[in-house]
Each structure stands twice: as structure tokens, then as C-alpha cells.
Amino acid sequence: MESLDLKGKKGIVFGVANDRSIAWAIAQVLLQSGAKLAVTYQNDRLRPRVEKLLEPYGDALIFECDVSDDANVETLFKSVQEQYGSLDFVIHCIAFAQKEDLQGEYSATQREGFRVALEVSAYSLLPIVKNATPLMTNGGSVVTLSFLAAERVFPGYNIMGTAKAALENAVKQLAYEVGEKNVRVNAISAGPLDTLASRGIKGFLDMKGIYVERSPMRRNITHQEVANTALFLCSDLSTGITGTVLHVDAGYHIMAV
């Protein structure tokens, strides 16, 4: 497929972990489109993997960033500003919940587990937008990743459903706040994809099977389809879209059963 041309545009992709992560699929398509890209990873354990992925793209920047640390986020944006001067887009692919909070009864979620899931998966978008917006001097696009559990109950997804609901509301609030600065904020609600994180969801394979049975297109989506949608939202073809949750799930979200 011929890619959109993003030559001259500069951005950050948060949350690359390995070659199966949605963040990496998005980073690849953005790099292939000609964009200059900074990529973040969570901790030193992941750095060798991320460096290997970026070997074919010699000018890509790599930064460690712990989004639970405000000072760390601010330092990252200062470093990117020193390198790029300005930004055109940011991709937020960050979500986390403690394993025990993705199993058992939802009412058994511990207070600390609730806080961690909401802080990392939803709140983290706020300081990212706050720090990115001043660098988007010619306008820009912020894209985050959600899931249908923000709207419906998916047994086994538990606290992450609550976190995604908070994330989608944050998208709308932030879109309103930064809209006058010509900055757009949108979410992609993706269907189930094989990632390191998805392995921790009880019944994930059953979920994929149900999507095939019930979605209008009778199939699961691909990493590439989500990445292409992110590319569109980062491009000038989407300048009139903000505060939107765009479903990329083969149409599953429209079905009543």
C-alpha cells in the first residue's frame, strides 16, 4: 500500500515494547511515511529490543520515559524540543494494570490497583498533551489507543475497561481545551490484537473468536490497519477531526449481540 507522505513532520510514539506492540506498528508506518520520530520505552530492560527495532531507521531518537513521573515527562519533551524544535504529532500507546486486577471479580479490585491502572492508562495522556501542545506551533495531532471495553463489559478486562472509559472522556475534554490552538486529540478503539499485554487478559482467544463470528466483516483486524488509521489521524487529511473515538474493529462495535 502506498503510504501518506509525512516528510517534514516530527512526532513522538510513546510505549514501544517489542515487535508485536501496536506502538511499534504505528511507529513503523510513520517512519516509512518519512516522518522524523522519537520513540519512548518504559525501562532499561526494554531498551535493547527497541534499539534493534530502530536499527534500519538511523535518525530515530530513543528515550526512556516513565509516564508516572511528571518530571520524567517534562524532561523528555525538553529533550525532544532540543532535537526537533517543534512537534506535529504524538502517539499515546500506554496502558497498564496489575495482573491480579485483570482476573476474578471486578469488585475485588484493590484501591492501589485501581489507582495504578487509571494513572498509567488514562491520566498519563494529560501531562503528555500539556507538554506537547506548546511545541505544536503549527497545530498538531494527538492519538491514543482505546478498546470497546470503555463502553461495554468484557469479562476479564476488569479495571482496564474503567481506565479506557476514563481515557476516552479525557480525549474529549482535552480536544475541547486545545482545539483553539489547532491541536486535535482523538482515540482509536481497536479490536483485539496479539500483543504482550493481551496475553494477560483471561479469555483473550475466545474474544478474538467472537469478533470473527459477530463482526460484519467476519474477521479480526490487523496491526497494520490500526497503524494506517493512526497515520491518517497524524496527516493533514484529518484536520477537521477531533474529540473522536474511531473504531477499527471490523465493525464489531455496531452489533447488538
Legacy VTK file of the C-alpha trace (Angstrom):
# vtk DataFile Version 3.0
C-alpha trace
ASCII
DATASET POLYDATA
POINTS 257 float
0.000 0.000 0.000
1.266 3.477 -0.870
1.831 5.487 2.286
0.889 9.081 3.002
3.798 11.492 2.807
4.694 12.949 6.212
8.113 14.257 5.235
8.965 17.289 7.335
6.648 16.271 10.182
8.030 15.349 13.596
6.472 13.325 16.367
6.738 11.022 19.371
5.428 7.497 19.827
5.036 6.519 23.477
5.046 2.901 24.571
7.074 0.760 22.178
7.837 -2.557 23.882
8.561 -5.137 21.159
7.833 -6.006 17.546
4.268 -7.111 18.398
3.237 -3.898 20.128
0.690 -1.644 18.459
3.014 1.265 19.200
5.715 -0.309 17.039
3.303 -0.953 14.159
2.363 2.727 14.267
5.989 3.845 14.590
6.928 1.798 11.530
4.263 3.270 9.283
5.118 6.787 10.427
8.803 6.237 9.770
8.037 4.742 6.364
5.956 7.829 5.577
9.044 9.979 6.028
8.300 11.465 9.450
11.051 12.184 11.951
10.313 10.169 15.050
11.218 9.938 18.711
10.279 6.641 20.368
9.922 6.032 24.094
10.179 2.854 26.121
9.267 2.166 29.741
12.516 0.960 31.334
16.099 -0.101 30.640
15.076 -3.736 30.244
13.272 -2.819 27.025
15.943 -0.578 25.522
17.908 -3.313 23.653
14.721 -4.515 21.941
13.705 -1.020 20.896
17.205 -0.175 19.655
17.195 -3.298 17.490
13.810 -2.400 16.006
15.033 1.070 15.114
18.340 -0.028 13.566
17.017 0.380 9.987
15.947 3.951 10.820
19.211 5.622 11.748
17.903 9.082 12.627
15.126 7.980 15.004
15.510 9.162 18.600
15.122 6.802 21.571
14.196 7.887 25.084
13.276 6.159 28.310
10.109 7.657 29.779
8.173 6.691 32.890
4.829 8.457 32.481
4.066 8.054 36.188
6.831 10.599 36.879
5.878 14.157 35.835
9.498 15.326 35.911
10.449 12.481 33.589
7.764 13.503 31.096
8.847 17.153 31.209
12.492 16.186 30.688
11.551 14.073 27.682
9.747 16.941 25.966
12.626 19.316 26.664
14.995 16.812 25.059
12.746 16.414 22.033
12.420 20.197 21.712
16.211 20.498 21.700
16.397 17.970 18.862
13.330 18.880 16.799
12.317 22.381 17.852
8.638 21.654 17.297
6.207 18.733 17.067
3.404 17.767 14.708
2.005 14.639 16.360
2.110 12.439 19.456
1.003 8.802 19.732
-0.009 7.598 23.221
0.106 3.779 23.411
0.375 3.315 27.154
-1.741 1.056 29.354
-1.053 -0.988 32.443
-2.928 -2.841 35.171
-1.670 -5.243 37.774
-2.204 -8.841 36.719
-4.371 -9.678 39.717
-6.744 -6.875 38.759
-7.396 -8.453 35.365
-8.734 -11.619 36.967
-11.522 -12.549 39.349
-14.311 -10.265 40.480
-14.208 -6.615 39.494
-15.407 -5.603 42.974
-12.255 -7.193 44.397
-10.042 -4.630 42.666
-7.702 -3.188 45.269
-7.512 0.576 45.795
-3.862 0.644 44.750
-4.566 -1.431 41.643
-7.366 0.942 40.663
-5.085 3.942 41.114
-2.234 2.433 39.107
-4.449 1.414 36.181
-6.132 4.809 35.946
-2.922 6.778 36.460
-0.854 4.963 33.845
-3.558 4.201 31.288
-5.657 7.377 31.387
-4.121 10.188 33.439
-0.829 9.904 31.552
-2.462 11.449 28.491
-2.960 14.755 30.354
0.679 15.692 31.056
1.637 14.462 27.590
-0.861 16.801 25.931
0.083 19.613 28.320
3.759 19.348 27.374
3.218 18.610 23.684
0.823 21.448 22.881
3.337 24.330 23.278
5.610 22.545 20.785
2.826 22.198 18.205
3.352 25.704 16.887
1.675 24.923 13.561
-1.077 22.796 15.071
-0.856 19.087 15.623
-2.444 15.745 16.337
-2.536 13.570 19.458
-3.721 9.972 19.073
-4.320 7.435 21.830
-5.412 3.793 21.855
-8.644 2.575 23.403
-10.845 -0.538 23.335
-14.573 -1.275 23.273
-14.427 -2.218 26.968
-14.691 1.536 27.572
-18.336 1.202 26.504
-19.269 -2.402 27.286
-18.406 -5.176 29.734
-15.676 -7.588 28.647
-15.256 -10.245 31.363
-11.591 -10.483 32.232
-10.779 -6.942 31.135
-11.995 -5.623 34.501
-10.239 -2.441 35.661
-8.819 -1.740 32.210
-12.360 -1.148 30.978
-12.726 1.579 33.580
-9.355 3.022 32.593
-10.292 3.084 28.907
-13.590 4.807 29.728
-11.647 7.481 31.609
-9.204 7.751 28.712
-11.982 8.336 26.172
-13.513 11.038 28.338
-10.082 12.653 28.672
-9.812 12.679 24.869
-12.991 14.760 24.657
-12.015 17.123 27.461
-8.537 17.674 26.031
-9.861 18.115 22.485
-12.019 20.957 23.768
-9.177 22.518 25.730
-6.565 22.583 22.965
-8.841 22.944 19.954
-8.337 26.710 19.715
-4.607 26.036 19.390
-5.300 23.908 16.310
-4.348 20.731 18.154
-6.520 17.662 17.624
-6.989 14.831 20.124
-8.517 11.526 19.029
-8.626 7.872 20.030
-8.542 4.660 18.039
-10.706 1.929 19.558
-9.013 -1.150 18.154
-10.296 -4.697 18.029
-8.344 -7.436 19.826
-4.751 -7.812 18.620
-1.997 -10.192 19.656
0.375 -8.224 21.875
2.398 -8.887 25.002
-0.284 -7.125 27.051
-3.165 -9.109 25.548
-1.681 -12.338 26.889
-2.647 -11.224 30.374
-6.348 -10.970 29.523
-8.317 -14.045 30.537
-10.304 -15.444 27.614
-8.463 -13.375 25.012
-8.516 -16.124 22.378
-12.253 -16.581 22.919
-12.673 -12.835 22.451
-10.915 -12.983 19.103
-13.139 -15.836 18.027
-16.303 -13.947 18.948
-15.149 -10.958 16.903
-14.778 -13.226 13.868
-18.238 -14.712 14.392
-20.115 -11.468 15.012
-18.372 -8.594 13.284
-19.862 -7.528 9.929
-16.545 -8.259 8.198
-16.263 -11.710 9.834
-12.602 -11.332 10.727
-10.152 -9.845 13.146
-8.265 -6.678 12.347
-4.510 -6.354 11.854
-1.800 -4.241 13.418
-1.332 -2.617 10.024
-4.948 -1.426 9.915
-4.582 0.329 13.258
-1.250 1.820 12.173
-2.751 3.107 8.926
-5.557 4.781 10.858
-3.024 6.463 13.135
-1.134 7.628 10.047
-4.338 9.179 8.695
-5.029 10.934 12.003
-1.479 12.354 12.022
-1.793 13.603 8.455
-3.358 16.772 7.107
-6.217 14.672 5.720
-7.736 14.582 9.228
-7.529 18.271 10.157
-11.279 18.501 10.786
-11.457 15.549 13.198
-11.050 15.935 16.962
-12.571 14.554 20.155
-13.477 11.397 18.264
-13.200 7.708 19.105
-12.624 5.985 15.786
-13.422 2.262 15.847
-11.093 -0.026 13.926
-12.676 -3.376 14.747
-14.172 -4.784 11.516
-17.466 -3.206 12.587
-17.930 -5.254 15.766
-18.959 -2.171 17.775
-22.215 -1.746 15.812
-23.560 -5.198 16.696
-26.170 -5.691 19.406
-25.033 -9.249 20.195
LINES 1 258
257 0 1 2 3 4 5 6 7 8 9 10 11 12 13 14 15 16 17 18 19 20 21 22 23 24 25 26 27 28 29 30 31 32 33 34 35 36 37 38 39 40 41 42 43 44 45 46 47 48 49 50 51 52 53 54 55 56 57 58 59 60 61 62 63 64 65 66 67 68 69 70 71 72 73 74 75 76 77 78 79 80 81 82 83 84 85 86 87 88 89 90 91 92 93 94 95 96 97 98 99 100 101 102 103 104 105 106 107 108 109 110 111 112 113 114 115 116 117 118 119 120 121 122 123 124 125 126 127 128 129 130 131 132 133 134 135 136 137 138 139 140 141 142 143 144 145 146 147 148 149 150 151 152 153 154 155 156 157 158 159 160 161 162 163 164 165 166 167 168 169 170 171 172 173 174 175 176 177 178 179 180 181 182 183 184 185 186 187 188 189 190 191 192 193 194 195 196 197 198 199 200 201 202 203 204 205 206 207 208 209 210 211 212 213 214 215 216 217 218 219 220 221 222 223 224 225 226 227 228 229 230 231 232 233 234 235 236 237 238 239 240 241 242 243 244 245 246 247 248 249 250 251 252 253 254 255 256
